[in-house]
Amino acid sequence: MTQNRQIAVEFRDVTFSRNHRPLVSNLNFSIYQGEALVLLGRSGSGKTTTMKLINRLFTPTKGEVVFDSIPTTQWDEIKLRRKIGYVIQETGLFPHFTVERNVGLVPSLEAWKPKQIKTRVYELLQLVGLDPGQFAGRYPHELSGGQRQRVGVARALAADPPVLLMDEPFGALDPITRLELQQEFRRLQQELGKTVVFVTHDIQEAFILASRIGLMYGGELVVLGTKEEFLQTSSAGDSRSQHPEKLVFLQCLRSLQDNI
């Protein structure tokens, strides 16, 4: 399925160490254009570190990460990051900026014309389900948690980056708002065709959002496959299908489903 697809990001034998201790080791995988790859794992498994290697918040100790056919170490950091949208749990909105200024930040840094920025901001607010007339002039403290996350997604999409990184963006929200945003984001991703890398420790969220799931354990990528492949517990010649960490997550998923 993926053989003829264009590669957006490639990890080539990547290890990242801090204080001589590897946080991730021997990462070799590709992220394809237009897919939603969910990095799943417990806290400390290396999933956020892996994500930060893409936008060069971290630089590999060994190996290389390739973005748009160029190693990230050969990119100007600012240019690289402006091609990659980034959404975190706290959204990182500037509290003294209105919603309109927050969403329009990167286009303004890219010297877009004011009218063009305003048009783009209003278009994106509509896209994430916020009425521009009602929300453009508000400040972050005047919004609910779910509304702030929507603004964070809009800001990450503002300059139309080809790749979007999302680090547990819905983790702090109440269950109903979280489910609404998961479903809304899945619709958005499919509609816009963005390449998305999404970090979570929640296997239900992974199954809602992913086209492929990468399971991290002990700083290594121990399983990578579609949701259907992830559900398989035996596969001839593939020892990873029986990896104990995968079986733990599958048991967790079944327990959640059984308790509904």
ABEGO torsion letter per residue (X at the ends): XAAABBBABBBBGBBBBBGGBBABBGBBBBBBBGBBBBBBEBBGAGAAAAAAAAAGABBBABEBBBBGGBBAAABBAAAAAAABBBBBAAGGBBAABBAAAAAAAAAAAAGBBAAAAAAAAAAAAAAAGBBAAAAAABBAAABBAAAAAAAAAAAAAAAGBABBBBBGAAAABBAAAAAAAAAAAAAAAAAAGBBBBBBBABAAAAAAABABBBBBBGGBBABBBBAAAAABABBBGBAAAABAAAAAAAAAAAAAAAAX
